[in-house]
Amino acid sequence: MAIVTPFTAFFAWSTFHELRRRRREGPPDDPRDAFEFDEDAPSYEEPVSAETTAQDDDEAQDTPTAAEPDGTGPQHEDRT
């Protein structure tokens, strides 16, 4: 109990001051919002959307793994 009390007090104090600052100044600005992407840059990649991720998951299920007996990859012996 003696170990937890100082941490609890510190977090309560921090929360109180952060809420007070947030009420006075509003939410903090996100500096990433001001950043502009150069879509013509060679290393630019489109952001991943939920649809793209779902399509990638479907394709990953269709590709065989190295352990499957289709002749690709190393085959492991059955050590029973």
C-alpha positions as CSV (number, residue, x, y, z in Angstrom):
1,M,0.0,0.0,0.0
2,A,2.9,2.4,0.8
3,I,4.3,1.8,-2.6
4,V,1.1,2.4,-4.6
5,T,0.0,5.6,-2.8
6,P,2.7,7.9,-4.2
7,F,2.0,6.7,-7.7
8,T,-1.7,7.1,-7.3
9,A,-1.2,10.7,-6.0
10,F,1.1,11.6,-8.8
11,F,-1.3,10.3,-11.5
12,A,-4.3,12.1,-9.9
13,W,-2.3,15.3,-9.7
14,S,-1.2,15.0,-13.4
15,T,-4.8,14.2,-14.5
16,F,-6.1,17.2,-12.6
17,H,-3.6,19.6,-14.2
18,E,-4.0,18.1,-17.7
19,L,-7.8,18.4,-17.6
20,R,-7.5,22.0,-16.3
21,R,-5.0,22.9,-19.1
22,R,-7.2,21.2,-21.7
23,R,-10.3,23.1,-20.6
24,R,-8.3,26.4,-20.7
25,E,-6.4,25.9,-24.0
26,G,-8.4,23.2,-25.8
27,P,-7.0,19.9,-27.2
28,P,-3.4,19.9,-28.3
29,D,-2.7,20.5,-32.0
30,D,-1.5,17.5,-33.9
31,P,1.6,18.6,-35.8
32,R,1.2,15.7,-38.3
33,D,-1.9,17.5,-39.7
34,A,0.2,20.3,-41.1
35,F,2.5,17.8,-43.0
36,E,1.9,17.5,-46.7
37,F,2.6,14.2,-48.5
38,D,4.5,14.3,-51.8
39,E,2.6,11.6,-53.7
40,D,5.1,11.8,-56.6
41,A,8.0,10.7,-54.4
42,P,9.5,7.4,-55.3
43,S,9.1,6.0,-51.8
44,Y,5.5,7.1,-51.3
45,E,3.0,4.3,-50.5
46,E,-0.7,4.6,-50.3
47,P,-2.1,4.3,-46.8
48,V,-3.4,0.9,-45.9
49,S,-7.2,0.8,-45.7
50,A,-9.4,-1.8,-44.1
51,E,-10.5,-3.1,-47.5
52,T,-6.9,-3.6,-48.7
53,T,-6.0,-5.4,-45.5
54,A,-9.0,-7.8,-45.9
55,Q,-7.9,-8.5,-49.5
56,D,-4.4,-9.2,-48.4
57,D,-5.6,-11.6,-45.7
58,D,-7.7,-13.5,-48.4
59,E,-4.7,-13.7,-50.7
60,A,-2.5,-14.9,-47.8
61,Q,-4.8,-17.8,-47.2
62,D,-4.6,-18.9,-50.8
63,T,-0.8,-19.0,-51.0
64,P,0.7,-22.3,-49.9
65,T,3.1,-22.4,-47.0
66,A,6.6,-24.1,-47.1
67,A,5.4,-27.0,-45.1
68,E,2.6,-28.0,-47.6
69,P,3.4,-31.0,-49.8
70,D,3.2,-29.2,-53.1
71,G,7.0,-29.5,-53.7
72,T,7.9,-26.0,-52.5
73,G,10.1,-25.4,-49.5
74,P,11.7,-27.8,-47.1
75,Q,9.7,-30.8,-46.0
76,H,10.0,-31.9,-42.3
77,E,10.2,-35.5,-41.3
78,D,7.5,-37.1,-39.3
79,R,9.3,-38.1,-36.0
80,T,6.7,-40.1,-34.3
